[in-house]
Structures are given as C-alpha cells and as structure tokens.
C-alpha cells in the first residue's frame, strides 16, 4: 500500500506529464496547419511548371533524355520519408514495412540507391538489412523545407549521372480518415501517359506563349522543377501526416493520463481519509485515557 506522500508525488508527476502532452498537442496542431499551407502554396507553382511542360511538348519537345523519353537506364533508386522523433504511433512502422516489402521484392529490379529522410525509419530499415546510402534529417519547420528538398534533388542528380533511371519517393500522407497512408510517387521517368496528356491538352487561353531557350535545356529544367515540386509536396505532406499521427497519439495519451490521474486522486482521497480517521481515533483514545486517569 502506497503512503500518502508517495501518492501525492505521483499526482504531481502525472500533472506535469499531462501539461507536457497538452503542449505537444498544441505544437502538433499548429505544425499541421503550417505544412498544409505550404502544400497549398506550392499548387500555383506546380501549375506554372505543368503549363511550361505543356507548351514545350506541344512543340514536339520530347527529347531523348534519360527519364523522359527513349531508353531508360536500368538502375533504380528509392527515397523514403519517415520521422526523426517518436510519439507518433505506427507512423514509422507502416512506411518502414512498405519500404522493406518493396526493397525485398526488388520492385521489378534491384534498388541500387536508397535515400532516407528521418532517423527512426532509417534505423528500422538498417535493422532489416537495408542500410541507407544517404540519410537526411528532417526540417524542424516550414522554413527548412526548400533546403532539404534541394539537398535531395542534388542526390537524385548524382543518381542519374551514375546510371539510375527509375526513382520513386515513398512517404505517409493523410487520406480521408487515415492519418498515415503509405503513398509512392514515381519521380523518374515521367510517365508516358502523363506526357501524352500534356501534349494533347488544350491551352487555357487564346495566346500561346513563346520561349527563346533551346528545347532540350528548357525541358530538362522544367523536369527538374517538377521533381522539386513533387519532393516538396511529399515532404510537406509527410510532415503534416506525422504531426497528425502525433496529435492523435497525444489525444489518446491525454485520455489515459486523465483516467490514471482520477484513479490516483481517488486513492489519495481514500488514503487521506484513512489517515484522518486514524488521527481522530488516536485523539479519542488519548482523551479517554486522560479522563480515566482523572476519574481515578
């Protein structure tokens, strides 16, 4: 049976933990909105890049460039986005399991390059026999998204220079009621159906734009910008999903802590009442003993 002092100390500790959980809930809620706004802000730039690809492809600009048309090199690469911090439920377990399945199956060809963002999922993949060739830390705020995306884009350029033609990105995103749904987007090569649709799509205005740059370098630059947009969106959506999973985990923890605290409070009240009762009985017993002495 715990003493009154021990129960009091546990109540104070539980209250402190509850305060930390509430703070983490607030931070996760604010972070979700920031990353959602970042995804929305990127939509306009994505539309601009898509229009640029459309006008170049309308002019017959599909160049024989690896990842765009012609023979695609057989090498492959996979980018996996997880988290650096825990307390987000099965966020890393889900994405790690999908990544392991893809790597074990080979996805049609052996994965020559593996790039991981997030210490947690990287540790799980390494334990499963799939160490990352490159490991990046995740940005702590929206302001660090661009720098991280640029670093990953540079790594992809190294891959393509080394003969990698197929690159995919695997990440968690919120889909409906699911807080962390593993999603895979192909980065390279650009799907032929996507290119055909762009080339056939009608221009949204009467005036067709013109470009002075040669088609091959312009097309290469636009493809690079499309990769940047997809990487940015995937990273922002993954971080929003991570904070949503952490928010849900903190909400469950807060309910459990509240129930535990109520149980401790009940035990504390019962223990205090028992202590008060014992003190009253001791006082009564002392009073009776003194009265008997006076009576004698």
C-alpha positions in Angstrom: 0.0 0.0 0.0 1.5 3.3 -1.0 1.9 6.1 1.5 0.1 9.4 1.3 3.4 11.2 0.4 4.0 8.7 -2.5 0.5 9.2 -3.9 0.9 13.0 -3.7 4.2 12.8 -5.6 2.7 10.6 -8.3 -0.2 13.0 -8.6 2.3 15.9 -9.2 4.2 13.9 -11.7 1.1 12.9 -13.6 0.0 16.6 -13.7 3.4 17.6 -15.2 3.2 14.8 -17.8 -0.4 16.0 -18.7 0.9 19.5 -19.1 3.7 18.3 -21.5 1.2 16.3 -23.5 -1.1 19.3 -23.9 1.9 21.4 -25.1 2.8 18.7 -27.6 -0.8 18.7 -28.8 -0.7 22.4 -29.4 2.6 22.3 -31.3 1.4 19.4 -33.5 -1.9 21.2 -34.3 0.0 24.4 -35.3 2.5 22.5 -37.3 -0.2 20.6 -39.3 -1.7 24.0 -40.4 1.7 25.3 -41.4 2.6 22.3 -43.6 -0.9 22.3 -45.1 -0.5 25.9 -46.1 2.9 25.1 -47.6 1.3 22.4 -49.8 -1.4 24.8 -50.9 1.2 27.5 -51.7 3.1 25.1 -53.9 0.0 24.4 -56.0 0.3 27.6 -58.1 4.0 26.9 -58.9 3.1 23.3 -59.8 0.5 24.6 -62.3 3.1 27.0 -63.8 5.6 24.2 -64.3 2.9 22.0 -65.8 1.9 24.7 -68.3 5.6 25.2 -69.2 5.9 21.4 -69.9 2.7 21.6 -71.9 3.8 24.3 -74.3 7.2 22.7 -74.8 5.7 19.3 -75.5 3.1 20.8 -77.9 6.1 22.0 -80.0 7.4 18.5 -80.1 10.0 18.9 -77.4 10.2 15.3 -76.1 14.0 14.9 -76.1 15.9 11.7 -75.8 16.8 12.3 -72.2 17.1 9.6 -69.6 13.9 9.7 -67.5 11.9 11.5 -70.2 11.9 9.5 -73.4 13.9 6.8 -75.1 15.7 4.1 -73.3 15.7 4.4 -69.5 18.8 3.2 -67.6 18.1 0.1 -65.6 19.3 1.4 -62.3 16.7 2.4 -59.7 16.6 4.5 -56.6 14.1 4.8 -53.7 13.6 7.8 -51.4 11.8 7.0 -48.1 10.5 9.7 -45.7 9.9 8.9 -42.1 10.4 10.9 -38.9 13.3 11.9 -36.6 11.1 11.8 -33.5 8.8 9.3 -32.0 5.5 9.5 -30.1 3.6 9.3 -33.4 2.0 5.9 -33.2 2.8 3.4 -36.0 3.9 6.2 -38.4 7.4 4.8 -39.0 6.3 1.2 -38.7 3.9 1.5 -41.6 6.2 3.3 -44.0 9.1 1.1 -43.0 7.1 -2.1 -43.7 6.1 -0.9 -47.2 9.7 0.1 -47.9 11.0 -3.3 -46.8 8.5 -5.1 -49.0 9.5 -3.0 -52.0 13.2 -3.5 -51.3 12.8 -7.2 -50.7 10.7 -7.7 -53.8 13.0 -5.5 -55.9 10.1 -3.7 -57.5 11.0 -5.3 -60.8 14.7 -4.5 -60.4 17.2 -4.3 -57.6 17.2 -1.0 -55.8 20.7 0.4 -56.3 20.3 3.5 -54.2 18.4 4.1 -51.0 17.9 7.6 -49.6 16.1 8.0 -46.2 14.8 11.1 -44.5 14.3 10.5 -40.8 16.4 8.7 -38.2 13.6 6.5 -36.9 12.7 4.8 -40.2 16.4 4.6 -41.2 17.1 2.6 -38.1 14.3 0.1 -38.8 15.4 -0.3 -42.4 19.0 -0.9 -41.4 18.0 -3.5 -38.8 16.1 -5.3 -41.7 19.3 -5.3 -43.8 18.6 -2.2 -45.9 21.0 0.5 -44.8 20.5 3.9 -46.4 23.3 5.2 -48.6 22.3 8.7 -47.8 20.5 9.9 -44.6 19.0 13.3 -44.2 17.5 14.9 -41.2 14.0 16.4 -41.5 13.5 20.1 -41.2 12.0 21.4 -37.9 9.8 24.0 -39.6 8.3 25.1 -43.0 11.3 27.4 -43.5 13.7 24.4 -43.8 11.7 22.5 -46.5 13.3 24.1 -49.5 16.9 23.5 -48.3 16.1 19.8 -47.6 14.4 19.4 -51.0 17.4 20.9 -52.7 19.7 18.5 -51.0 17.6 15.5 -52.0 17.4 16.9 -55.6 21.2 17.1 -55.8 21.3 13.5 -54.6 19.0 12.5 -57.4 21.2 14.2 -59.9 24.1 12.1 -58.7 22.0 9.0 -59.2 21.0 9.9 -62.7 24.7 10.6 -63.5 25.5 7.2 -62.2 23.0 5.5 -64.5 19.9 5.5 -62.4 16.8 5.9 -64.5 13.9 4.9 -62.1 13.4 7.0 -59.0 10.4 6.8 -56.6 9.5 8.5 -53.4 7.7 6.7 -50.6 6.0 8.7 -47.8 3.0 8.9 -45.5 0.1 11.2 -46.2 -3.3 11.8 -44.8 -6.0 10.2 -47.0 -9.6 10.5 -45.7 -9.7 9.2 -42.1 -6.3 7.6 -42.3 -3.7 9.7 -40.6 -0.7 7.9 -42.2 -1.4 6.2 -45.6 1.9 5.0 -47.3 2.0 6.5 -50.8 4.5 6.1 -53.6 5.1 8.6 -56.3 7.3 8.0 -59.4 9.7 10.8 -59.9 11.6 9.4 -62.9 10.9 8.5 -65.6 8.0 10.8 -66.3 5.0 8.5 -67.2 4.4 8.4 -71.0 0.7 8.8 -70.4 1.3 12.0 -68.5 3.5 13.4 -71.3 0.9 12.5 -73.9 -1.9 14.1 -72.0 0.2 17.3 -71.6 1.0 17.4 -75.3 -2.7 17.0 -76.3 -4.3 19.2 -73.6 -5.8 22.4 -75.0 -4.1 25.7 -74.0 -6.2 27.6 -71.4 -6.1 30.9 -73.3 -6.1 32.3 -76.9 -2.4 33.4 -76.8 0.3 30.7 -76.9 3.5 31.7 -75.1 6.9 31.5 -76.8 10.3 30.6 -75.4 13.7 31.6 -76.5 15.7 28.9 -74.8 16.5 25.7 -76.8 14.0 23.0 -76.1 16.3 20.3 -74.6 17.8 22.5 -71.8 14.4 24.1 -71.2 12.7 20.7 -71.0 15.4 19.4 -68.7 15.0 22.4 -66.4 11.2 22.0 -66.3 11.6 18.3 -65.5 13.9 19.3 -62.6 11.4 21.8 -61.4 8.6 19.2 -61.5 10.8 16.9 -59.4 11.4 19.7 -56.9 7.6 20.3 -56.7 6.9 16.6 -56.1 9.6 16.3 -53.5 8.4 19.5 -51.7 4.8 18.3 -51.6 5.8 14.8 -50.5 7.9 16.1 -47.7 5.3 18.7 -46.5 2.5 16.1 -46.6 4.6 13.6 -44.8 5.4 16.1 -42.0 1.7 17.1 -41.8 0.8 13.4 -41.5 3.5 12.9 -38.8 2.1 15.7 -36.7 -1.4 14.5 -37.3 -0.4 11.0 -36.1 1.4 12.6 -33.1 -1.7 14.7 -32.3 -3.8 11.6 -32.3 -1.3 9.7 -30.1 -1.2 12.7 -27.6 -5.0 12.8 -27.5 -5.1 9.1 -26.6 -2.3 9.7 -24.0 -4.2 12.6 -22.5 -7.3 10.5 -22.0 -5.3 7.7 -20.4 -3.5 10.2 -18.2 -6.8 11.8 -17.1 -8.2 8.4 -16.2 -5.0 7.5 -14.3 -5.0 10.8 -12.6 -8.6 10.3 -11.4 -7.7 6.9 -10.1 -4.7 8.3 -8.2 -6.8 11.2 -6.9 -9.4 8.7 -5.6 -6.7 6.6 -3.9 -5.2 9.8 -2.5 -8.5 10.9 -1.0 -9.1 7.4 0.4 -5.7 7.3 2.0 -6.0 10.8 3.4 -9.4 9.9 4.9 -7.9 6.8 6.5 -5.1 9.0 7.9 -7.5 11.5 9.3 -9.6 8.7 10.8 -6.6 7.2 12.5 -5.6 10.5 13.9 -9.1 11.1 15.2 -9.2 7.6 16.8 -5.8 8.3 18.4 -7.1 11.6 19.8 -10.2 9.9 21.2 -8.2 7.1 22.7 -5.9 9.7 24.3 -8.9 11.6 25.6 -10.5 8.5 27.1 -7.2 7.6 28.8 -6.8 11.1 30.3 -10.4 11.1 31.5 -10.0 7.7 33.2 -6.8 9.0 35.0 -8.8 12.0 36.3 -11.7 9.8 37.4 -9.3 7.7 39.5 
